[in-house]
């Protein structure tokens, strides 16, 4: 019979208050996938583990197997991303990438590459890399690693080469659509040459290289619109945290949490 306790490196995706002083944590672990655990008494002022039970905390957790939910018994911090937490735009982006991981994963299905992807994004946000760059890079790479890579090389409808012109974006066919196919549709979203090249660059780049991409306001809005539509089509629902991202984006200057 296996041990009742185990250790897991994990990032907290989200939390929900439970009972009088408990909290349920949704942990995305490196080796066990997504695990739901209960942190008993964590909401009491005297709890020594309260700081390890916040969204986006990266720690090694000591867990005990339970009948329905595993139980948090200990934690050792690995990263708390303090600079990210002091900037509303960056922490909103952190919540966004965490929500995407939650949407794209099932419980107890290991995915170390996706864990590494999430950790990379959070470290980049903590280092001050622009939230739109991190989010659009993450969108493409989480889609790729989940088996939903958008077609960016040829027309997703007819497979013809995409010309150096305004083409189209259509999630229902799988990505970019050539101008000829787009002309036969009642409406498809236009895809500019700049946007297509940026999507291609983000998809083949690591985050350090992606950080060199300069996104002005029109390009930022276009990439956000196209990838949000693609994610909505794949997931059949909106990403809740995009509302906060939209509000933060329209602020006149970066908002500080503290």
C-alpha positions as CSV (number, residue, x, y, z in Angstrom):
1,X,0.0,0.0,0.0
2,X,1.4,3.4,-1.0
3,X,2.2,6.2,1.4
4,X,-0.7,8.3,2.5
5,X,1.4,11.5,2.2
6,X,3.2,13.0,-0.7
7,X,5.0,16.2,-1.8
8,X,4.2,18.1,-4.9
9,X,5.7,21.2,-6.5
10,X,2.7,23.3,-7.5
11,X,1.3,26.7,-8.5
12,X,-2.0,27.8,-7.0
13,X,-4.4,28.4,-9.9
14,X,-7.4,29.6,-7.8
15,X,-9.0,29.3,-4.4
16,X,-12.5,29.0,-2.9
17,X,-13.5,29.6,0.7
18,X,-15.0,26.5,2.3
19,X,-16.8,25.9,5.6
20,X,-16.0,28.3,8.4
21,X,-12.2,28.7,8.1
22,X,-11.1,26.3,5.4
23,X,-10.2,27.0,1.8
24,X,-10.1,24.7,-1.3
25,X,-7.0,25.2,-3.5
26,X,-6.7,24.2,-7.1
27,X,-3.1,23.3,-7.5
28,X,-1.4,22.7,-10.8
29,X,1.5,20.4,-9.9
30,X,4.5,19.5,-12.0
31,X,4.1,15.8,-11.7
32,X,0.5,15.0,-10.8
33,X,-1.4,17.5,-12.9
34,X,-4.3,19.5,-11.5
35,X,-5.2,18.6,-7.9
36,X,-7.9,20.0,-5.6
37,X,-7.0,20.1,-1.9
38,X,-8.5,21.5,1.2
39,X,-6.4,23.7,3.5
40,X,-8.0,23.4,6.9
41,X,-8.1,26.4,9.2
42,X,-6.2,28.4,6.6
43,X,-8.4,31.5,6.9
44,X,-7.8,31.8,10.7
45,X,-5.5,34.7,11.6
46,X,-3.2,32.3,13.4
47,X,-2.6,30.1,10.3
48,X,1.1,29.8,9.5
49,X,0.4,28.6,5.9
50,X,-2.0,31.4,4.8
51,X,0.7,33.0,2.6
52,X,1.0,29.7,0.7
53,X,-2.7,29.5,-0.1
54,X,-3.0,32.5,-2.4
55,X,-3.5,32.4,-6.2
56,X,-0.2,32.3,-8.2
57,X,1.9,31.1,-5.2
58,X,4.6,28.7,-6.3
59,X,5.5,26.2,-3.5
60,X,6.3,22.7,-2.6
61,X,3.2,21.3,-0.8
62,X,3.0,18.5,1.7
63,X,-0.3,16.7,1.1
64,X,-2.2,13.8,2.7
65,X,-4.5,11.7,0.5
66,X,-8.2,12.0,1.4
67,X,-11.4,10.3,0.5
68,X,-12.7,13.2,-1.7
69,X,-10.1,16.0,-1.4
70,X,-6.5,15.7,-0.4
71,X,-5.5,17.7,2.6
72,X,-2.8,20.4,2.8
73,X,-0.4,19.7,5.7
74,X,2.6,21.8,5.0
75,X,4.2,24.1,2.4
76,X,7.6,25.5,1.5
77,X,7.6,28.6,-0.7
78,X,9.5,28.6,-4.0
79,X,8.4,31.9,-5.5
80,X,5.8,34.5,-4.6
81,X,6.5,36.9,-7.5
82,X,6.5,40.1,-5.4
83,X,7.0,42.6,-8.3
84,X,4.1,41.1,-10.3
85,X,1.8,41.4,-7.3
86,X,2.6,45.1,-7.0
87,X,1.4,45.9,-10.5
88,X,-2.3,45.5,-11.4
89,X,-1.7,44.9,-15.1
90,X,0.9,42.2,-14.4
91,X,-1.2,40.4,-11.7
92,X,-4.2,40.5,-14.0
93,X,-2.1,38.8,-16.6
94,X,-1.0,36.3,-14.0
95,X,-4.6,35.5,-13.2
96,X,-5.4,35.2,-16.9
97,X,-2.6,32.6,-17.7
98,X,-3.6,30.7,-14.6
99,X,-7.2,30.6,-15.7
100,X,-6.2,29.3,-19.1
101,X,-4.3,26.5,-17.5
102,X,-7.3,25.6,-15.5
103,X,-9.6,25.6,-18.6
104,X,-7.2,23.5,-20.6
105,X,-6.5,20.8,-18.1
106,X,-8.4,18.0,-16.5
107,X,-7.8,16.8,-12.9
108,X,-4.9,14.4,-12.2
109,X,-3.6,14.5,-15.8
110,X,0.2,15.2,-15.6
111,X,1.7,17.8,-17.9
112,X,5.2,19.0,-16.9
113,X,5.6,21.0,-20.2
114,X,2.5,23.0,-19.4
115,X,3.7,23.5,-15.8
116,X,6.9,24.9,-17.2
117,X,5.0,27.1,-19.6
118,X,3.0,28.6,-16.7
119,X,6.1,29.1,-14.5
120,X,7.9,30.8,-17.4
121,X,5.0,33.2,-17.9
122,X,4.8,34.1,-14.2
123,X,8.6,34.7,-13.9
124,X,8.4,36.9,-17.0
125,X,5.6,39.0,-15.6
126,X,7.5,39.3,-12.3
127,X,10.5,40.5,-14.3
128,X,8.4,43.3,-15.8
129,X,7.9,41.9,-19.3
130,X,4.8,43.6,-20.8
131,X,1.6,41.8,-20.0
132,X,0.2,41.9,-23.6
133,X,3.4,40.2,-24.9
134,X,3.3,37.5,-22.2
135,X,-0.4,36.8,-22.6
136,X,-0.3,36.5,-26.4
137,X,2.8,34.3,-26.3
138,X,1.0,32.2,-23.7
139,X,-2.2,32.0,-25.7
140,X,-0.4,30.5,-28.7
141,X,1.8,28.1,-26.7
142,X,-1.0,26.8,-24.5
143,X,-3.0,26.2,-27.7
144,X,-0.1,24.5,-29.3
145,X,0.6,22.2,-26.4
146,X,-3.0,21.3,-26.0
147,X,-3.4,20.2,-29.6
148,X,-5.2,23.3,-30.9
149,X,-2.3,25.1,-32.7
150,X,-3.7,27.8,-35.1
151,X,-2.9,27.5,-38.8
152,X,-0.5,30.4,-39.6
153,X,1.5,29.0,-42.5
154,X,-1.2,28.5,-45.2
155,X,-4.9,29.1,-45.6
156,X,-6.7,26.9,-43.1
157,X,-9.5,26.5,-45.6
158,X,-7.9,25.8,-49.0
159,X,-4.3,25.2,-47.9
160,X,-3.0,27.8,-50.4
161,X,-0.1,30.1,-49.5
162,X,-1.0,33.3,-47.7
163,X,-0.2,36.3,-49.7
164,X,1.6,39.4,-48.4
165,X,-1.7,41.2,-48.0
166,X,-4.6,41.5,-45.6
167,X,-6.0,38.0,-45.2
168,X,-8.6,36.9,-42.6
169,X,-8.9,35.1,-39.3
170,X,-11.5,32.5,-38.8
171,X,-11.4,30.2,-35.7
172,X,-14.1,27.9,-37.1
173,X,-11.7,26.7,-39.9
174,X,-8.6,26.7,-37.7
175,X,-6.8,30.1,-38.0
176,X,-5.6,32.2,-40.9
177,X,-7.7,32.3,-44.1
178,X,-6.5,33.6,-47.5
179,X,-8.1,36.7,-49.1
180,X,-9.6,34.6,-51.8
181,X,-11.5,32.3,-49.4
182,X,-12.4,35.2,-47.2
183,X,-14.1,37.0,-50.1
184,X,-16.5,34.1,-50.4
185,X,-17.6,34.4,-46.7
186,X,-20.3,36.8,-45.5
187,X,-18.0,38.1,-42.8
188,X,-14.6,37.1,-41.4
189,X,-12.3,39.3,-39.3
190,X,-9.5,40.9,-41.3
191,X,-5.9,39.8,-40.5
192,X,-3.2,42.3,-41.3
193,X,0.2,41.4,-42.5
194,X,1.7,42.8,-39.2
195,X,-0.6,40.7,-37.1
196,X,0.1,37.5,-39.1
197,X,3.9,38.0,-38.9
198,X,3.6,38.7,-35.1
199,X,1.6,35.6,-34.5
200,X,4.1,33.5,-36.4
201,X,7.0,35.1,-34.5
202,X,5.4,34.5,-31.1
203,X,4.6,30.9,-31.8
204,X,8.1,29.9,-32.7
205,X,9.9,32.1,-30.1
206,X,10.8,31.5,-26.5
207,X,9.6,34.2,-24.1
208,X,12.9,35.9,-24.0
209,X,12.8,36.4,-27.7
210,X,9.1,37.2,-27.7
211,X,9.8,40.1,-25.3
212,X,11.7,41.9,-28.1
213,X,8.5,42.2,-30.0
214,X,7.1,45.8,-29.9
215,X,3.3,45.9,-29.8
216,X,1.7,49.3,-30.4
217,X,-1.9,49.8,-29.5
218,X,-3.5,48.8,-32.9
219,X,-1.4,45.6,-33.1
220,X,-2.1,44.8,-29.4
221,X,-5.8,45.1,-29.9
222,X,-5.8,43.1,-33.1
223,X,-3.8,40.2,-31.6
224,X,-6.0,40.2,-28.5
225,X,-9.2,40.2,-30.6
226,X,-8.1,37.3,-32.8
227,X,-6.7,35.1,-30.1
228,X,-9.6,35.8,-27.7
229,X,-12.0,34.7,-30.5
230,X,-9.9,31.5,-31.1
231,X,-9.9,30.6,-27.4
232,X,-13.6,31.2,-27.1
233,X,-14.2,28.9,-30.1
234,X,-12.0,26.1,-28.7
235,X,-13.2,26.4,-25.1
236,X,-16.8,27.3,-25.9
237,X,-16.7,30.0,-23.2
238,X,-15.2,33.3,-22.4
239,X,-12.1,33.7,-20.2
240,X,-13.5,35.5,-17.1
241,X,-10.2,37.3,-16.3
242,X,-10.3,39.1,-19.7
243,X,-12.7,41.6,-18.1
244,X,-10.1,42.8,-15.6
245,X,-7.5,42.8,-18.4
246,X,-9.7,45.1,-20.4
247,X,-10.3,47.5,-17.5
248,X,-6.6,47.7,-16.7
249,X,-5.6,48.2,-20.3
250,X,-7.8,51.3,-20.5
251,X,-6.3,52.9,-17.4
252,X,-4.2,56.0,-18.2
253,X,-1.1,54.7,-16.4
254,X,0.0,51.4,-14.7
255,X,-2.0,50.9,-11.5
256,X,0.0,49.9,-8.4
257,X,-1.5,47.6,-5.9
258,X,0.5,49.0,-3.0
